[in-house]
Amino acid sequence: KQWYQRRVRGSAIEGTEQDAEYSHPIHADNCLIQKDGTCNKAKPAFVQRDWSAIVYLNSPKQGGEFVITDNKFKVTQSLTPSCGSIVGFSADVFHGVKAVQQGDRYAIGMWFTHEISRAIDMDYLQRRIDAAREKQSPKKEEL
C-alpha cells in the first residue's frame, strides 16, 4: 500500500541543531544552506531547479505540515497537507516537513526550470545517443 517512505532524522546543516520533529529537515531545493543562513548555489546542489512544487495525494491524520522558514530557520508559514492540494514555491526558499504523528503522508515532489539546456544533462544525453548509435551500426567483422 505504501509507495514510498523516507524517514530522515538529524540536521540538514552540519553543526546546527534542528527540531527532531522534522522528517525532512529545513533545506532549499537548488542550493546548499550554510551555517550563516546564506545559500550557496553550486554543485552538488541541484542548481538547475528554479521552481518546486508538491502535490498531496492524501491527508495525514496528524502532522506532516510543510513549513517555510526565514534564513534563521524561524517558521514563517505552515501548510497542513490536504489531499489534492498543491504548493508551489521558488526553489531557493528554505522549507521542511514536520514528521507525521498519525497516518501516512503521500506526496509527489516536482521541480521546474526556465531553460531547456538546464533541464537536460546534455553530456548524459549525448552519451546515451552515442551508445545507441554504436549498438545500431554494424561492426567491421560483421561486414
TAVEN-V588880 format. One record per residue. SS is DSSP state (a for helix, b for strand, c for the rest). PHI is phi as a letter, one per 20 degrees, with the letter a starting at -180 (* if undefined). PSI is psi in whole degrees, -180 to 180 (* if undefined). Layout:
<<SS;PHI;PSI> <SS;PHI;PSI>>
This chain:
<<c;*;-30> <c;e;119> <c;f;-48> <c;b;131> <c;c;133> <c;c;124> <c;d;124> <c;c;129> <c;c;153> <c;o;-162> <c;d;140> <c;e;-15> <c;c;114> <c;g;133> <c;n;4> <c;c;160> <c;d;135> <c;c;155> <c;g;126> <c;f;-6> <c;f;-3> <b;e;129> <b;e;-28> <b;c;101> <b;g;162> <b;g;131> <b;b;175> <c;c;154> <c;e;-9> <c;c;16> <c;b;165> <b;d;117> <b;f;132> <c;e;163> <c;g;-30> <c;e;4> <c;n;0> <c;e;168> <b;c;119> <b;e;110> <c;e;82> <c;b;157> <c;g;143> <c;e;11> <c;f;156> <c;e;74> <c;f;-16> <c;f;-12> <c;f;126> <c;d;-36> <b;c;150> <b;c;155> <b;b;150> <b;c;130> <b;d;127> <b;e;126> <c;e;-10> <c;b;180> <c;c;106> <c;g;150> <c;f;-37> <b;b;134> <b;n;-168> <c;m;16> <c;f;139> <b;e;127> <b;c;147> <b;d;138> <b;c;166> <c;e;-175> <c;f;2> <c;d;9> <c;m;23> <c;e;128> <b;f;125> <b;d;-24> <b;b;148> <b;c;136> <b;c;124> <c;e;125> <c;f;138> <c;c;130> <c;g;128> <c;n;-7> <c;e;160> <b;c;142> <b;c;132> <b;c;146> <b;a;160> <b;f;139> <c;f;-12> <c;e;7> <c;f;134> <c;f;127> <b;b;166> <b;a;-179> <b;c;127> <b;f;150> <c;f;144> <b;f;126> <b;e;-30> <b;b;132> <c;n;-161> <c;c;159> <c;c;118> <c;d;126> <b;b;157> <b;d;123> <b;e;138> <b;c;151> <b;c;146> <b;c;154> <c;c;160> <c;e;-24> <c;c;129> <a;f;-35> <a;f;-25> <a;e;-17> <a;f;-26> <c;c;133> <c;f;97> <a;f;-35> <a;f;-45> <a;f;-46> <a;f;-43> <a;f;-39> <a;f;-41> <a;f;-41> <a;f;-46> <a;f;-42> <a;f;-40> <a;f;-41> <a;f;-39> <a;f;-38> <a;f;-32> <a;e;-27> <c;e;136> <c;f;143> <c;e;158> <a;g;-41> <a;f;-18> <a;e;-15> <c;f;*>>
